[in-house]
Amino acid sequence: MNDREITKQLEAMEAVTRDNPKAISKKDLDFVTQFIVDGNNAQMRESSRVIGNVAYAFPNELDAIIPLLMQNAKNDGTVVRWSAAYALGRIVATPKYANSDLFDKVTKLAESETENGIKKQYLAGLKKAIKLRIE
């Protein structure tokens, strides 16, 4: 597949998983994961959004993905950072990660982020995680 075909496939997967997070398999998740940091900006954006969409469906498959998203959280591209924030926010809001060290890492990312739209993605996830931490 060429870059354009890969991007279209990732966009389709993002659209499907937005409404149905369980619509993809572990094999699909592995396909998506390879483009988080090794794709072009559009591929990095869409793959990160897919991860955010399926975080609740694949909580035990995210440990290796989180460092990739953390890397993108420091990317120069606003769209790449926003997508990483979206995914990290959704991941930290899952029961598995709400009480983990990811909570502190996402808090630091939110505090250091200067773009309000990106910061809002982190804060939305942290707000949900706080509720889980209290329960």
Secondary structure per residue as TSV (DSSP state, phi and psi in degrees):
chain	resnum	aa	ss	phi	psi
A	1	M	-	360.0	144.0
A	2	N	-	-90.9	173.1
A	3	D	H	-56.9	-40.4
A	4	R	H	-64.3	-43.3
A	5	E	H	-66.0	-40.4
A	6	I	H	-62.5	-45.6
A	7	T	H	-60.5	-43.9
A	8	K	H	-62.4	-40.0
A	9	Q	H	-65.3	-43.0
A	10	L	H	-64.7	-39.3
A	11	E	H	-62.3	-42.0
A	12	A	H	-64.6	-41.6
A	13	M	H	-64.8	-37.9
A	14	E	H	-63.9	-44.9
A	15	A	H	-62.4	-42.4
A	16	V	H	-68.5	-45.0
A	17	T	H	-72.7	-20.2
A	18	R	H	-60.9	-39.5
A	19	D	H	-94.1	-24.6
A	20	N	-	-142.7	85.2
A	21	P	G	-58.5	-22.2
A	22	K	G	-92.4	12.3
A	23	A	G	-77.1	-11.3
A	24	I	S	-113.9	160.4
A	25	S	-	-99.0	174.8
A	26	K	H	-60.7	-38.0
A	27	K	H	-62.0	-41.7
A	28	D	H	-64.0	-40.8
A	29	L	H	-61.3	-41.5
A	30	D	H	-62.8	-39.6
A	31	F	H	-61.1	-48.2
A	32	V	H	-61.7	-43.6
A	33	T	H	-58.3	-34.3
A	34	Q	T	-65.6	-15.0
A	35	F	T	-104.0	2.4
A	36	I	T	-60.7	-45.7
A	37	V	T	-116.8	-15.3
A	38	D	T	-103.6	15.4
A	39	G	S	-110.2	-177.0
A	40	N	-	-79.2	175.9
A	41	N	H	-57.1	-40.5
A	42	A	H	-64.8	-40.5
A	43	Q	H	-69.1	-39.8
A	44	M	H	-63.5	-41.3
A	45	R	H	-62.8	-53.7
A	46	E	H	-66.6	-40.2
A	47	S	H	-65.0	-40.1
A	48	S	H	-64.5	-39.0
A	49	R	H	-65.8	-38.9
A	50	V	H	-60.6	-45.3
A	51	I	H	-58.4	-44.9
A	52	G	H	-60.8	-40.5
A	53	N	H	-64.9	-33.9
A	54	V	H	-103.6	8.2
A	55	A	T	-53.8	-41.8
A	56	Y	T	-70.4	-30.1
A	57	A	T	-80.0	-23.4
A	58	F	-	-129.8	50.0
A	59	P	G	-61.5	-27.8
A	60	N	G	-88.4	2.2
A	61	E	G	-109.5	9.1
A	62	L	-	-99.7	-12.6
A	63	D	T	-56.3	-42.0
A	64	A	T	-78.9	-18.9
A	65	I	T	-84.1	-33.9
A	66	I	H	-55.4	-46.1
A	67	P	H	-60.7	-32.1
A	68	L	H	-66.9	-42.4
A	69	L	H	-66.6	-37.2
A	70	M	H	-62.8	-37.4
A	71	Q	H	-63.1	-44.1
A	72	N	H	-69.2	-23.4
A	73	A	T	-64.2	-16.5
A	74	K	T	-108.4	9.3
A	75	N	-	-66.8	149.7
A	76	D	S	-68.7	-27.0
A	77	G	-	-77.8	125.6
A	78	T	H	-59.4	-43.0
A	79	V	H	-64.4	-39.0
A	80	V	H	-67.7	-43.3
A	81	R	H	-64.6	-41.6
A	82	W	H	-60.1	-44.8
A	83	S	H	-65.7	-39.2
A	84	A	H	-63.9	-41.8
A	85	A	H	-63.3	-40.8
A	86	Y	H	-58.7	-50.8
A	87	A	H	-65.1	-47.1
A	88	L	H	-63.4	-38.2
A	89	G	H	-62.7	-40.3
A	90	R	H	-71.2	-36.6
A	91	I	H	-68.7	-46.7
A	92	V	H	-65.3	-18.6
A	93	A	T	-87.1	4.9
A	94	T	S	-90.4	151.6
A	95	P	H	-54.4	-36.0
A	96	K	H	-64.6	-35.4
A	97	Y	H	-107.1	-10.7
A	98	A	H	-60.0	-34.4
A	99	N	T	-104.6	17.6
A	100	S	S	-98.5	177.7
A	101	D	H	-68.3	-12.7
A	102	L	H	-61.9	-33.3
A	103	F	H	-56.7	-47.3
A	104	D	H	-67.1	-37.8
A	105	K	H	-65.7	-42.9
A	106	V	H	-68.3	-36.5
A	107	T	H	-59.9	-44.6
A	108	K	H	-64.4	-39.6
A	109	L	H	-62.3	-43.4
A	110	A	H	-63.1	-41.1
A	111	E	H	-66.0	-33.2
A	112	S	H	-90.7	-13.9
A	113	E	-	-74.1	131.8
A	114	T	-	-95.3	-21.0
A	115	E	-	-84.2	121.6
A	116	N	H	-61.6	-39.0
A	117	G	H	-62.9	-37.0
A	118	I	H	-72.8	-45.0
A	119	K	H	-57.6	-38.5
A	120	K	H	-62.0	-34.3
A	121	Q	H	-64.9	-44.3
A	122	Y	H	-62.8	-47.9
A	123	L	H	-64.4	-34.8
A	124	A	H	-62.7	-44.0
A	125	G	H	-66.9	-41.6
A	126	L	H	-64.2	-37.7
A	127	K	H	-61.7	-43.0
A	128	K	H	-68.3	-38.4
A	129	A	H	-64.6	-37.8
A	130	I	H	-60.3	-40.6
A	131	K	H	-61.3	-40.3
A	132	L	H	-68.3	-34.1
A	133	R	H	-69.1	-31.1
A	134	I	H	-75.7	-35.8
A	135	E	-	-67.6	360.0
